[in-house]
Amino acid sequence: MLEGLRFPLLVAPMAGGPSTPELVAAVVEAGGSGFLAAGYLKAEDLAARIARTRELTAGSFGVNLFVPGSESTVDISGYVSRIVAEGRRYGAEPGEARWDDDEYPAKLDLVVAQRIPLVSFTFGLPSPEDVGRLHEAGSKVVVTVTGPGEAVRAAEVGADALCVQGFEAGAHRGLFADDPSDPAGGPVYGLLAALRLVSSEVDLPLIATGGLVHGADVAAVLVAGAAAAQLGTAFLRADEAGTQPAHRRALAEAGRPTAFTRAFSGRPARGIVNRFLTEHSAHAPAAYPQVHHLTRPVRAAAGKAGDSDGLNLWAGQTYPVASAGPAAEIFARLHGEAVAALKQAQRWLG
Ligand SMILES: Cc1cc2nc3c(=O)[nH]c(=O)nc-3n(C[C@H](O)[C@H](O)[C@H](O)COP(=O)(O)O)c2cc1C
């Protein structure tokens, strides 16, 4: 699938709203590909999105699944009280802090039945049995890794390719396990370092992701050995993205840095620093998805009120450089920049 692309650029899965069939289809039609996000969706809603994307394009696209972890036993009652108080600002009640499996088994059955050509996983490993089922259905399996240790384990279960995520990336780190004693949840590698370390351990095609926002960045990771680049934040302001208005505004203002936080979901994720992140990060337990469900109605109410200080503003480190417009235009600009950057570098290399 990656070989046939005019330009090996994938739009990242972006759960929670930004990923839409229209966005994925626009990038596929422009000559790239990408992933629909299955995270947080019911299996039937994912089926509808797959069908809609197929209506919009005859081209090939993938689906991304969250691998469920085990239920944390940490006491989150103190954090519940904070979110009750947070909810009062917006007249919202917090949600139930429950663990769930994100309907992973049903969604896995669905992608097998639908013979999705590329199925990617984040937050952990699919079982070798599930990798076998996907292979029988003709799918290629991609596992998101944040460093060389996870890469070796992904190769052992039979992954066909790895999505190597640098710490610059927007939203959740794809860590297999979240170490509660570490604010970042585990070791942090910049994207180029991660690509080098991973490629020294495993011999698999690598999809590079994290902080890539200009065509020159895409060229850089291809030169570094990646088979493709996966961009999220670069498409968050695309016309076809489902990014909500308060989030779009914060991205356009480009006034604040980004940081890792567990405050919104209970798992380390990179977002633009705002009041919610500043006030709650130090108190947030490593309890995903309980914290996600707890804060969800409060974040939704903040979004409805147009208050960008009360919701998760996921963004990669380079978000101030991302532009708005039709996805096809963003794609064409990235392609042009990549070609120009490679020519320039070739001149320097002689
Ligand atoms: C709003 C948003 C939502 C995301 N949701 C997902 C997701 O559902 N699954 C996933 O594997 N990665 C997800 N990611 C991470 C991307 O796959 C990718 O690692 C990241 O966007 C790369 O960094 P960049 O945003 O700087 O391009 C998300 C990223 C963003 C910005």
Ligand as a Chemical Component Dictionary entry (heavy atoms), coordinates in Angstrom:
data_LIG
# 
_chem_comp.id                   LIG 
_chem_comp.type                 NON-POLYMER 
_chem_comp.pdbx_formal_charge   0 
_chem_comp.three_letter_code    LIG 
# 
loop_
_chem_comp_atom.comp_id 
_chem_comp_atom.atom_id 
_chem_comp_atom.alt_atom_id 
_chem_comp_atom.type_symbol 
_chem_comp_atom.charge 
_chem_comp_atom.model_Cartn_x 
_chem_comp_atom.model_Cartn_y 
_chem_comp_atom.model_Cartn_z 
_chem_comp_atom.pdbx_ordinal 
LIG C1  C1  C 0 -5.850 15.505 17.783 1  
LIG C2  C2  C 0 -4.993 14.269 17.661 2  
LIG C3  C3  C 0 -5.579 13.029 17.887 3  
LIG C4  C4  C 0 -4.808 11.868 17.747 4  
LIG N1  N1  N 0 -5.411 10.641 17.867 5  
LIG C5  C5  C 0 -4.699 9.519  17.606 6  
LIG C6  C6  C 0 -5.328 8.242  17.520 7  
LIG O1  O1  O 0 -6.541 8.117  17.639 8  
LIG N2  N2  N 0 -4.546 7.159  17.306 9  
LIG C7  C7  C 0 -3.184 7.258  17.113 10 
LIG O2  O2  O 0 -2.519 6.241  16.893 11 
LIG N3  N3  N 0 -2.563 8.446  17.140 12 
LIG C8  C8  C 0 -3.291 9.570  17.374 13 
LIG N4  N4  N 0 -2.666 10.792 17.372 14 
LIG C9  C9  C 0 -1.214 10.840 17.207 15 
LIG C10 C10 C 0 -0.829 10.759 15.745 16 
LIG O3  O3  O 0 -0.952 9.440  15.275 17 
LIG C11 C11 C 0 0.632  11.195 15.508 18 
LIG O4  O4  O 0 1.496  10.424 16.309 19 
LIG C12 C12 C 0 0.844  12.662 15.813 20 
LIG O5  O5  O 0 -0.193 13.445 15.285 21 
LIG C13 C13 C 0 2.172  13.094 15.194 22 
LIG O6  O6  O 0 2.547  14.359 15.620 23 
LIG P1  P1  P 0 2.051  15.697 14.916 24 
LIG O7  O7  O 0 0.690  15.917 15.464 25 
LIG O8  O8  O 0 3.036  16.713 15.356 26 
LIG O9  O9  O 0 2.030  15.452 13.426 27 
LIG C14 C14 C 0 -3.421 11.969 17.460 28 
LIG C15 C15 C 0 -2.852 13.228 17.246 29 
LIG C16 C16 C 0 -3.620 14.370 17.322 30 
LIG C17 C17 C 0 -2.967 15.704 17.056 31 
# 
loop_
_chem_comp_bond.comp_id 
_chem_comp_bond.atom_id_1 
_chem_comp_bond.atom_id_2 
_chem_comp_bond.value_order 
_chem_comp_bond.pdbx_ordinal 
LIG C1  C2  SING 1  
LIG C2  C3  SING 2  
LIG C2  C16 DOUB 3  
LIG C3  C4  DOUB 4  
LIG C4  N1  SING 5  
LIG C4  C14 SING 6  
LIG N1  C5  DOUB 7  
LIG C5  C6  SING 8  
LIG C5  C8  SING 9  
LIG C6  O1  DOUB 10 
LIG C6  N2  SING 11 
LIG N2  C7  SING 12 
LIG C7  O2  DOUB 13 
LIG C7  N3  SING 14 
LIG N3  C8  DOUB 15 
LIG C8  N4  SING 16 
LIG N4  C9  SING 17 
LIG N4  C14 SING 18 
LIG C9  C10 SING 19 
LIG C10 O3  SING 20 
LIG C10 C11 SING 21 
LIG C11 O4  SING 22 
LIG C11 C12 SING 23 
LIG C12 O5  SING 24 
LIG C12 C13 SING 25 
LIG C13 O6  SING 26 
LIG O6  P1  SING 27 
LIG P1  O7  DOUB 28 
LIG P1  O8  SING 29 
LIG P1  O9  SING 30 
LIG C14 C15 DOUB 31 
LIG C15 C16 SING 32 
LIG C16 C17 SING 33 
# 
